[in-house]
Amino acid sequence: MSQGFFDEMTNGAADPRAIYSGVANWLRAAPPEILDARRDQAELLFRKIGITFAVYGEKDAAERLIPFDIIPRLLGGDEWARLEAGLIQRVKALNMFLTDIYGRQEILKAGIVPPDLIFRNECYRPEMQGHRAPHDIWTHIAGIDIVRVDDEDFYVLEDNCRTPSGVSYMLENREMMMRLLPGLFADHAVLPVDNYPDNLLASLRSAAPPHCADDPRIVILTPGQFNSAYYEHSFLADKLGVELVEGRDLTVRDDIVYMKTTEGEKRVDVIYRRVDDDFIDPLVFRPDSVLGAAGLMGAYLAGNVTLANAPGAGVADDKAVYTYMPDIIRFYLGEEAKLKNVATWRCREQDALKYVLEHLSELVVKEVNGSGGYGMLVGPHASKEQIETFRQKLLSDPDGFIAQPTLSLSTCPTSFTGGVAPRHVDLRPFVLSGADGVRIVPGGLTRVALKEGSLVVNSSQGGGTKDTWVLATNAK
């Protein structure tokens, strides 16, 4: 341990862990100017490729890059096997939970999850009540945020079941490492991630409606070029070999979705949508939306098109629902959770609220529907004014918040101008669910908090990314 944190390269010892020995030798041999040059080359290449993201409200949003760190994060085969088993279990339970709450609601009747937590959730869609998602799959693409605190335990920090982003960075980071550091890459038995597009395409095909047999037409629905993740939408469309469409490119007649093309209208069978529920159909949700297509929900409910992810899946993103995941897994699968939850106080409960108010300076407080690192308080790093602001928020709307201990997130070596220093990291693996099973490529997107001492890894809050190497060998 280093300063109370588990360092993934050294674990506090003088010598690196065996899995990191090759990286450690490379770092010792590489002069600082070489690391600086490789980092500059990576930034130049990313700019040429056009990988940018927007932070809404900022003037330079269209020009921002997510910083890329050239020192990879390594996981052994045994570590990944534990993670993979836990991820499969968790996403299976999430899909069963969503099927149930929009169906017979057995978990609510059993008193496991409070009904008001569902029905008052802003992501709950009453329009889906009584309807089943095709093949009972609600979250075809899930991003599960994982943190590590020691050499044994991985914890789930968040479940992202609506429109998780970041997979383009996972794939581009790997390409960058193979281009800039081919020798280091070749010295390690790194399991591939480049088959993710094939896996995603296979999962989407398997979830298609029965009418389209073996050749469904798949499209990716984007809000357009001003969306913060537009690069990823176009990147995935290119990798999958499918059309990238906006709402204006789609029309619905007789509950069938058509895409406008230069050769006339073509029927659409599967829509991987990167548009939030509120905007997908102005006849059902927001009437002022121009991002979706009128009648899309009617076509979906008629079984003529599959939407991935399903409308209403966002209920499972809720951070208060997250606190019940060990119970949810036990209820549906009769198993104990393979991946632990972070200890969490539900501020909607009186005793928990009292504790949180008395320990605000020690805790992390989050909005139950927050994302991107916004709407949260990191108590140990907050000013007295910020703590008091959150105290008032909690008193006025306790149901809207949860609190967690300030985690000792693991650290990995990270390259900066003139040197290398440990920085905190998390991991977002991407779990694909289709009618023919669950697929996960080995690894995911490692996000790194670049500010010294910071625990916030989100790109919108100044975080960066690393390539994640899962090795065929085991960790020691």
N, C-alpha and C positions, 0 to 999 in steps of 0.2 A: 504494500500500500504506500502511496505517496501523498502526504498532507491529508490523510484520511480518505483518499480516493484510490480505487483500483486502477492501476496503470496497465493497460493491456499488453504493452511491450515488455515491461520489466517486472510487474507485480511487486515493486519495491526492492527487488534484489539487485545485486551489483551486475549480474549477467542477465541478458534478455531471456525471456521464455523461448523454448526451443523453436516454436513456430515462427518467432520473429528474428531468429538468428541471422537469416539472410538479409533482411531489411536493416538490421543493426549494423552488419558488416558494410553494407552499401552506404549507410549514413556516415560511418566512420571514415570511409574512403572518399566520399564526395565532398569537395571543397564547397564552402558556402556560395561562391559565385556560380557554381554549376547548378545548385538548387534554385538560385535566383533566376538563372537563365531558363531553366525548364519551366518554372512558374510563369515567367513572362511569355514563353512560347505557348503555353497552355491558354493564357488569356487571349493572346493574339488569334489563336486558332478558333477559340470559342466565339470571338467577335466575328471572324470571317464566316463561320457557320451560321451565326445569327441567333445563338442561344441567349435570349434575354427574357426577363420577366418584368412585370409592372407591379409597382406598389401604388395603389390607387391614391390619387391626391398629390402625388409628387410630380414635379415638372419634368424630371429626367427619367421617369419610369421606363420609357421605351428603350433606354440605353443601358439599363442596369444588368450586369452579369452576376450570377451567383459565383462567388469566389470558389476556385477549385484548388484543393490541396493535393500535391503530387505524392505524398507519402500514403501508401495504401493502408487500409484497416484489415487485419487478418483474422479469420476464424478457422478453427480446425474442423475436420470432418465430423468428429463426435459432438462438438459444440453445435454445428449446424443440424445434425440429426435430432438433437433435443429440441432445437428451435422449430424445425420443420414439423415434428410430431405435434407440438403445442399449437402451432399456427393452423394446421389442418383441423385439429379438434375445435379450436376456437371459432373458426369461420363456419364450420358445420353447425355448431350450436347457434351462431348468429342467424344463419338462414332458417333454422328451425324456430327460433324465437320470433322472427319477423313473420313467418308463415302462421304461427300461432296467434300473435296479437292482432293480425288482420283476419283471423279465422275464428277458431273456437275459444280462444283466450283462456286456455286451461291454466296457464301460469298466473294469470290474474285471479282466477277463481280459487286457485290454491293458496293465494295470499303470499306468493313468493315475491312478486313485484307489485308495488302499489298502483292501482288503476289510474290514479290521477297523474302519475309520472308519465304515462303513455298519452292519455287523452288531452292533457294540457301541454304536451310537447309541441313546439312550433313546427317540428318536422313530421308529426303524425298527419296522415292524409286520410280523412274519413271517406274520401272517394274510393279508396282501396279496400275498405272494410267489406268483408264477405267475398273478396276476389283473391284468387291464388295467382301468384307469379308463375310463369311457365316453368315446369319442372321443380317448383318450389324453391327456385333460386332468386333471391332478392339482391344480393350483393355479388355480382359476377366478378368484380374487381375490387378487392379490399386492400387497403394499406394499413398494416398493423404496426404502430410505433412501439419499438422495443428499447428498453434501457438495461444497462448492466451495472451491477454494484460490486461484484466480486467474481472470482474465477469459476463459480458454479452457477449462480442464479441470474436468470434473465427475467425481467418484469415487463408486462404490457403497460404502457403509459396511456395509449389512446387507441380506439378502434375508428377507422375511417371507412365508412360504408357508402358514402354518397358518390363523390367524384374525386377519389384520391389522385394526387398529382405527384410528379417527380420521377416517373419511370424513364423518361427521356434522358434525364441526367444520369441515371444508373447506367444506361446503355452508352451514352456519349462519354462518360467518365472512363469506362472500360476501353473504348476506342482510343481515348487520349493516352492512357497508360501504355497501351500496346505500341503506340506511335512514338511517344517520348522516351519511354524506358523499356525498350524491348528486351534488353539483357536481363534486367531485374525480373521482368515478367516471365521470361523463359526459364529462369532458375527456380520457379515455383510451380507446383502442380495445381494451377488455378482452375476451378470448375467454371464452365462457361455460363454466361448470361445472355449471349446473343440469340438464343432460341426463344426469348420471351415473345417477340412478335408472332412467331409460329404458334406458341402456346396460347396466346391471346386469341388469335384467329381460330384455332381449333375449339376453344371454349365458347366463343361467340357462335360459331357454326353449330355446335352441339345444342345450343339453347334456342335455335330457330324454331318458328312455328312448324307444325306438321306439313303444311301445304307445300313447302318449298323443297321437300326431299333432300337431296344431297348437295344442292347448289344454291344456298341462300345468298341474296344480295345484301351486303353489309355496308353501312356508312357510319362515319363519325360526325356527330352533330356538334358544332362549335358555336359559341356566341359571336365569334368573329375576331378580327385581327386586333381589336383593342382589349381583348381579354388577357389577363395576366399570364395564362398558360397556353396562349395561342400557338407558340412554337411547338409545344408538346403535341397539340392536336394535329398540326400539319405533319410533324415528324412521324407520329404513329400511323396516320393515313398512308404516308409514303411507305413505311415499313410493312404495313399489312397489305398494301396494294388495293386499298379501297378508297372510295370517294370521300372527301371532306366537304360537308355541306353546312349551310346555314339554314335557318328556318324558312327563309324566302325561297330556298331551292326545293322545298317539299310542299306537296299538296295532298289533301285527303279527300277521297270520294268513296262513298258507300263503305266507309270504315276500312279502306285500303289506302296505304301510304304510297305515293309516287314521288320519284325524283325527276326533276327537269334535267334533260341532257340535250346535247346537240343532235341526238338521234331520236328525240321525242321523249316521252315519259317512260320511266322504268320503275317497276314495282320494287319496293324496299321491304326487306324481311326482318332485318336486325338493325337497331340503331344503338350504337355505343355513344351515349349522349354525355356531353360535358357541359350541359346546361342544367341549372338547378330546377327542382320541381316547380317552383313558382312561375317559371317562365316557359315551360314546355308547351302549354296549350292555353291560349287566351280565353277559350270557351269554358274552361274548367277552373283555372287558377287566376293569375293576374290578367285582367282584360286589356291592360295597356301594353302587354308584352309583345314585342316583335321578334323575339329570339327563337320562338318555337313555331309550331304549325297548328292552326285551328283544326280540331278534330283528331289530333294525335292520340289523346287519351281514349277516345271512342274506338279507334283502331286497335289500341293496345288491349282494352278490356274485351273486345270482340275476339281476341286471339289471333289477329292477323299480322301483328308485328311484335317483336320482342324489344323491350327497352332495357338496356344495361347501363347503369344499375336501375332496378325497379323504382318507380315512384313510391315514396314512403319509407325507403330503406334508411333514411337519415335518422329515424328514431334510434337506431342502434349506435349512432355517433354520439348521442347525448352522454355527457360525462357523469350524470347521475345514474343513468342506466348502466354505464360501465361498472359502477360499484357493485352491481348485482351479478356480474358475469360468472363468478365462481358458483353462485346458486343456479344461474341459468344453465351452465354446463352440467351441473349435477342433476337438474330437473329433466333435461332432455336426453342426456347421454348416460346418466347413471355413473358418471366418472368424476374424479377430482380433476381440477384444472391442472394441466401440465405446465402452463405458464402462469406465474403468479400475477395478481393485481398489486398495484402500489396501494398501501394503506391509505384509506380515504375517509374524510369526514363529510357526511351529507349535511349541509347547513340547513336543510329543511327540517332536520330533527333537532329538537330543543337542546338536548344535552351536547350534541355535536356543535351546534352554533355557539353555545356558551364557551366551550373549549376553544374554538377557533378565535372568537373575539378576545379571549384572554391570551392567545399565543400568536397573534397576527405577525409579529416581528420574526417568528421562527418558521412560518409556513408559506407554502405556495397556494394562492387562492385563484380559482379559475371559474369563469362563466361556464355553465353547463353546455351552452351551445356555442361557445367561443372556438376560434381556430386561428391558426397562423401566428400564435404567440401574443395575440391581442386580448384585451379584456382580462388580464391576469396580474396578480401581485406576487412578486418574489420577495417575501418579507425581509430576509437578511440583507437584501440589496436595496431596499426601499427607503425613501425618506419618511420622516414623521408625517409630513403632509400627505404623502401617498397612502400611508397606512391609515390615516384618519379618513381619507376619502373612501377607502374600501370598507372601513368600519361602518360608514353611513350607508353604503350600498348594501352591505350584508343586513343591516337592521331594516332597511326598507324592502328588500326582496331576498330573503334568505333562500327561498326555493331555487333561485337562479345561480347558486354557487355551490362548489365543492372545495375542499381544501385537502392538501396533501403535505407530508413532510418534505423538507428540502432534501432531495435525493443526492447521495454521493455518486453522481454519474461517473462512469468510468472515463478515463482519458486515453488518448492516443497521441503519439508524436505528430506534430504539425509544423509545417515549414513556414517561416516568416522571413522577411528581408534580413539577411545577416545571421540567421540561426534557426534552431528547432526548439520547440517547447511543447509540453503536453496541453491539450485542450479537450474539453468535454464533448462527448459524442452520443448520438442515439442511432437507431437503425430502423428503416422502414422497408421491410420485405413486402412484396406484392403477391397476393394470393388470388389465384384465378379459379373460379368455380364454374363448371359446365355440367351439362346433363351426363357427361361421361366421366365425371370425377373432378378432383382438385389438382391443380398444377402450381408449382412454385419453382422459380429458378433459384439456384443457390446463391444467396446474397441479398442484395437490396440496395437502397440508397442510404449511405451513411452521411448524416448531417453533423456538422461540427460547429461549436460555438467559438468563433474566432477571437472574441474579446476575452482577455485574461480574467478568469474567475467567473465568467458568465455561464449560466446553465441553459440559456435560451438558444436553441439551434436553428430556429426558423429563419429562412432566407429573408423574409420581410423584416426581421429583427437583427440583421447583420450576420447571419450564419453562413457557412459555406458547406461544401460537400467533399467527400472522398470516394474513391473506388473501394469496393468491398470485395476482398478476395477470400472465398471459401476454398480451402485447400483439401485435396484428396487425403492428405495425411491428418492424423489426429493432433490435438493440441496437448501441450504439456506445460 
